[in-house]
Amino acid sequence: MEITAALVKELRERTGSGMMECKRALVETNGDIEVAIELMRKAGLARADKKSDRIAAEGAIIAARSADGKQAVLVEVNSETDFVAKGDAFKVFSDEVVQCALDSGVSTGEALLSTPVTKGSDLTVADRTKELIAKVGEKISVRRMCRVESTGVVGAYLHGTRIGVLVGLEGGDEELARDIAMHIAASRPICISSEQVPAEEIAKEREIFIAQAAESGKPADIIEKMVDGRIAKFLKEITLLGQPFVKNPDQTIEKLLASKGAKVVRFERIEAGEGIEKKAEDFVAEVMAQAKGA
């Protein structure tokens, strides 16, 4: 069968693959476009498996919120390069995955991977990820997700594509929830109140403060008061309620919430690539390796 330009064009549009790859697949399958698609899919998935040990530390945080505003999700999708993360294929994929996360009700990244991308489909998020890897030529990872639900309102805030925050409120409104979420993005509290700070974390800081205060040569009772004061300041700095509101530093988050008759029941903050150790690469060597088909 003649491999026409129109046939190659159709295969490119249906697979998103390069012209030469499409032409080779059509030649191999004697122009049968359906068999060519299956052949390319199998070859692409095989290549995707080979990329599983690469490091994907770039990417984006994506958010989705229910129509009633009572639940929302964040999903982190990683890629090897910022270039791919800004591409249309990555964005379409990310939107599909975050909507799947919201609609499915799952709460962990592991559960999300085994969830069908759309209701009634046999194609899971993990399958769809492999398809994208085959298309873009680098590792893509749906690394984690979080879900926040509230009987009140859930606010979502994205700082570009790098930081995402969800806040569940009882009382208050959507504007307040978004303001609190924006504050959390900037100020990075580790928990809501001082009661939630792990005892070992406080003990560690107290030990450091005691060692520092001991160098002053002051009496033990004075040192104890100095350490207590430093611990109180430390707790205000790391807890949401104790922090000064970024939009009005004269007012703490605790006072802001009290003025609105609201309470934070939960928050989640995730940042793209945090905790992933990036591998130092020789750029020239990397380009040469890619050129050789590695």
C-alpha positions in Angstrom: 0.0 0.0 0.0 1.2 3.5 -0.8 2.2 5.6 2.2 0.8 8.9 1.3 1.5 12.3 3.0 -2.2 12.4 4.0 -1.9 9.1 5.8 1.3 10.2 7.6 -0.5 13.4 8.6 -3.5 11.6 10.0 -1.2 9.3 12.1 0.7 12.3 13.4 -2.5 14.1 14.4 -3.8 10.9 16.2 -0.5 10.1 18.0 1.3 13.4 18.4 4.5 11.6 17.1 7.1 12.8 14.7 6.7 12.6 10.9 9.5 10.0 10.4 8.4 7.8 13.3 4.9 7.8 11.8 6.1 7.0 8.3 8.3 4.1 9.6 5.3 2.7 11.5 3.1 2.9 8.4 5.7 1.2 6.2 6.1 -1.6 8.8 2.3 -2.1 9.0 1.8 -1.8 5.2 -0.3 1.4 5.7 -2.7 0.0 8.3 -3.1 3.0 10.5 -4.9 1.2 13.4 -2.1 -1.4 13.6 0.5 1.4 13.3 -1.0 3.2 16.3 -0.9 0.0 18.4 2.7 -0.7 17.3 3.7 2.9 18.2 2.0 2.7 21.5 3.8 -0.5 22.4 7.1 0.9 21.4 6.4 4.1 23.3 5.5 2.3 26.5 8.7 0.2 26.2 10.7 3.4 26.0 8.8 4.9 28.9 9.8 2.0 31.1 13.4 2.7 30.4 13.1 6.2 31.7 11.7 5.2 35.1 15.1 5.7 36.9 15.6 9.2 35.7 15.1 12.2 38.0 12.0 14.4 37.4 12.3 17.4 39.7 10.6 20.1 37.5 6.9 20.3 36.9 3.9 21.9 38.4 1.3 21.9 41.1 -2.3 21.8 39.8 -5.5 22.5 41.8 -9.2 21.6 41.3 -12.1 22.6 43.5 -15.6 21.2 43.7 -18.5 23.4 42.5 -19.9 23.7 46.1 -16.5 24.9 47.4 -16.4 22.2 50.1 -13.5 20.2 48.8 -10.4 20.7 46.7 -7.3 18.8 45.6 -3.7 19.5 44.7 -1.6 17.3 42.5 2.1 17.5 41.8 3.1 16.4 38.3 6.9 16.3 37.7 9.0 16.3 34.5 12.7 16.3 33.9 12.8 19.7 32.3 10.9 23.0 32.7 10.6 23.1 28.9 8.3 20.0 28.9 6.4 21.3 32.0 5.4 24.4 30.0 4.3 22.4 26.9 0.6 21.9 25.9 0.8 18.1 26.2 1.9 18.3 29.8 -0.7 20.9 30.7 -3.5 18.9 29.1 -2.4 15.8 30.9 -2.1 17.6 34.3 -5.6 19.0 33.9 -7.0 15.5 33.2 -5.2 14.1 36.2 -6.3 16.8 38.7 -9.9 16.5 37.6 -9.7 12.7 38.0 -8.3 13.2 41.5 -11.2 15.5 42.4 -13.9 13.4 40.9 -12.7 10.0 42.1 -12.5 10.8 45.8 -9.0 9.3 46.2 -6.7 10.8 48.8 -3.2 9.5 47.9 -0.9 9.6 44.9 -0.6 5.8 44.9 -4.4 5.4 44.7 -4.6 8.0 42.0 -2.2 6.2 39.8 -4.5 3.1 39.7 -7.6 5.2 39.0 -9.2 5.3 35.5 -8.6 8.7 33.9 -12.3 9.0 33.0 -15.3 7.1 34.4 -15.8 3.8 32.7 -12.4 3.9 31.0 -9.8 1.1 31.2 -7.0 3.6 30.9 -5.6 4.4 34.4 -3.6 7.5 35.3 -0.5 5.3 35.3 -1.2 4.2 31.8 -1.9 7.7 30.7 1.4 8.8 32.3 3.3 6.2 30.2 1.7 7.4 27.1 2.8 11.0 27.8 6.4 9.8 28.5 6.4 8.1 25.1 5.2 11.3 23.5 7.5 13.9 25.1 10.6 11.7 25.5 11.3 12.2 29.2 10.2 11.0 32.5 6.8 12.2 33.8 5.7 11.4 37.4 2.4 12.0 39.2 4.3 12.3 42.5 1.6 13.1 45.1 -1.7 14.6 45.8 -3.7 15.9 48.8 -7.4 16.5 49.4 -9.0 18.9 51.9 -12.7 18.8 52.7 -14.7 21.0 55.0 -18.3 21.5 56.1 -17.6 25.2 55.6 -15.5 26.3 52.6 -12.2 25.2 51.1 -9.9 27.9 49.6 -7.3 27.1 47.0 -4.3 29.3 46.0 -1.6 28.6 43.4 1.6 30.7 43.4 2.4 30.3 39.7 2.8 26.6 39.1 5.3 26.0 41.8 3.4 26.3 45.1 -0.1 25.1 45.9 -2.1 25.6 49.1 -5.5 24.3 50.3 -7.3 25.7 53.4 -10.4 24.3 55.0 -12.5 26.7 57.1 -15.4 26.5 59.4 -17.1 29.9 59.2 -15.7 32.7 57.1 -16.0 32.8 53.4 -14.2 32.0 50.1 -12.3 35.3 50.2 -11.0 34.7 53.7 -10.0 31.1 52.8 -8.1 32.3 49.8 -6.3 35.0 51.8 -5.3 32.5 54.4 -4.1 30.1 51.6 -2.0 33.0 50.1 -0.5 33.7 53.5 0.5 30.0 54.0 2.1 30.0 50.6 4.4 32.9 51.6 4.9 32.1 55.3 5.2 28.3 55.4 3.7 27.4 58.8 4.2 23.8 59.8 0.9 23.4 61.6 -2.1 25.4 62.7 -1.4 25.9 66.5 1.3 25.5 69.0 -0.5 22.5 70.5 0.2 20.6 67.2 4.0 21.2 67.2 5.7 17.8 68.0 7.1 17.7 71.6 10.5 16.5 70.2 10.7 19.6 68.0 10.2 21.9 70.9 12.7 19.9 73.0 15.3 20.2 70.3 14.9 24.0 70.0 14.9 24.4 73.8 18.2 22.5 74.0 19.7 24.9 71.4 18.4 28.0 73.2 19.7 26.8 76.6 23.1 26.3 75.1 23.1 29.8 73.6 21.7 31.5 76.8 24.3 29.7 79.0 27.0 31.7 77.3 25.6 34.9 78.7 26.8 33.9 82.2 23.4 34.9 83.7 21.8 33.1 86.7 19.8 29.9 86.0 16.4 31.5 86.7 17.1 34.3 84.3 18.3 31.8 81.6 15.1 29.8 82.1 13.0 32.9 81.5 15.1 33.8 78.4 14.6 30.3 77.0 10.8 30.4 77.7 10.6 33.7 75.8 12.5 32.3 72.8 10.4 29.2 72.7 7.2 31.3 72.7 8.6 33.4 69.8 9.6 30.2 68.0 6.1 28.8 68.3 4.6 32.0 66.9 6.9 31.9 63.9 6.1 28.4 62.9 2.4 28.1 63.6 -0.3 29.6 61.4 -2.3 31.2 64.2 0.8 32.9 65.7 2.1 34.4 62.4 1.4 38.1 61.4 -1.0 38.2 58.4 1.0 39.0 55.3 -1.6 41.5 54.1 -1.7 43.2 57.5 1.4 42.4 59.7 -0.2 44.3 62.6 -2.8 41.5 62.9 -2.0 37.8 63.6 -3.9 35.1 61.7 -5.5 34.1 65.0 -7.0 37.6 65.4 -8.0 37.8 61.8 -9.9 34.5 62.1 -11.6 35.6 65.3 -12.7 38.8 63.7 -14.5 36.8 61.0 -15.9 34.1 63.3 -13.9 31.5 61.4 -11.6 28.5 62.2 -9.0 26.7 60.2 -9.6 23.0 60.4 -6.8 21.9 58.0 -4.4 23.1 55.5 -2.0 21.6 53.0 1.0 23.2 51.3 3.1 21.5 48.6 5.9 22.9 46.4 7.0 21.4 43.1 10.2 19.4 43.4 10.7 19.8 47.1 12.6 17.0 48.6 13.9 15.7 45.3 17.7 15.8 44.9 18.5 17.1 41.4 21.2 15.3 39.5 24.0 17.5 38.2 24.3 16.8 34.5 26.9 17.7 31.8 24.6 19.5 29.4 26.7 18.9 26.3 27.0 15.2 27.1 23.2 15.0 27.7 22.5 16.6 24.3 24.9 14.2 22.6 23.3 11.2 24.4 19.8 12.3 23.3 21.1 12.8 19.7 22.3 9.2 19.7 18.9 8.0 20.8 19.6 7.3 24.5 
